């Protein structure tokens, strides 16, 4: 079938839990457990009843589990999530990105347009590297601390730059050619 039958094994070699593949699966965009939590995608309906899978019709929403497989957070408004680091993560909702604590509570009230954080092959330690995280706001590119306080004021970035990459505490811009 469609399901990936998997289990989580602890560092002592014992099975911690079996992933209930018809209910949720590990969120592939993150690197597993970080700060004791792993991100998951939860099915909104029994996946066996889905006739046709489509990328423009969301069949899942985002949540987090602890190391025993217990769902700690789940929110049908969450469309994406970064790993937790320093007790914080960013979640993507329709309006934009919000900084949350480990209780799942929003820290910022006004959403960020984007979070400068790669989702593939990026370690959770790179989130809030050097105590700050770069975010895009309506005013431009700035940086916030783990409390959501703007510590680098937003600045406008010319439209001629297509991609922004964080390398430590600097931003590397790639120009359109």
Buried (B, 14 or more C-beta within 10 A) or exposed (E): EEEEEEEBEEEEEEEBBEBEBEEBBBBEBBBEBBBEBBBBBBBEEEBEEBEEEEEEEEBBBBBBBBBEBEEBBBBEEBBBBBBBBBEBBBBBBEEBBBBBBBEBEEBBEEBBBBBBBEBEEBEBEBBBBEEBBBBBBEEEBBBBBBEBEBEBEBEEEEEEBEEBEBEEEEBEEEEEE
